[in-house]
Amino acid sequence: MCRNIRQLHNFEPPATPDEVRAAALQYVRKVAGTTQPSLRNQEAFDLAVDAVAAATATLLEALVTTAPPKDREIEAAKARERAAKRYAS
């Protein structure tokens, strides 16, 4: 899995459409092997991002959990702490 794609399920507040689209874009970039498609491939690239974003939104709406929602700020702080340990000199 692409390291830049973050978990979107079970957060408070829920994932925004922009976050869903950003995850879809990262996925399509990874699969396509490029960050910027050629002009000839741009339409196919954009259609793929739209399709993946729609599928992701559908999935997020359908998922059910009994776990309490995670707090975005707390999870971000944990990630920063892990990164600080990982990249400490």
Secondary structure as the mmCIF struct_conf table of DSSP 4:
data_model
#
loop_
_struct_conf.conf_type_id
_struct_conf.id
_struct_conf.beg_label_comp_id
_struct_conf.beg_label_asym_id
_struct_conf.beg_label_seq_id
_struct_conf.end_label_comp_id
_struct_conf.end_label_asym_id
_struct_conf.end_label_seq_id
TURN_TY1_P TURN_TY1_P1 ARG A 3 ASN A 4
BEND BEND1 HIS A 9 ASN A 10
STRN STRN1 PHE A 11 GLU A 12
BEND BEND2 PRO A 13 PRO A 13
HELX_LH_PP_P HELX_LH_PP_P1 PRO A 14 THR A 16
HELX_RH_AL_P HELX_RH_AL_P1 PRO A 17 ALA A 32
TURN_TY1_P TURN_TY1_P2 GLY A 33 GLY A 33
BEND BEND3 THR A 35 GLN A 36
TURN_TY1_P TURN_TY1_P3 LEU A 39 ASN A 41
HELX_RH_AL_P HELX_RH_AL_P2 GLN A 42 ALA A 62
BEND BEND4 THR A 66 ALA A 67
HELX_LH_PP_P HELX_LH_PP_P2 PRO A 68 PRO A 69
STRN STRN2 LYS A 70 ASP A 71
HELX_RH_AL_P HELX_RH_AL_P3 ARG A 72 ARG A 86
TURN_TY1_P TURN_TY1_P4 TYR A 87 TYR A 87
#
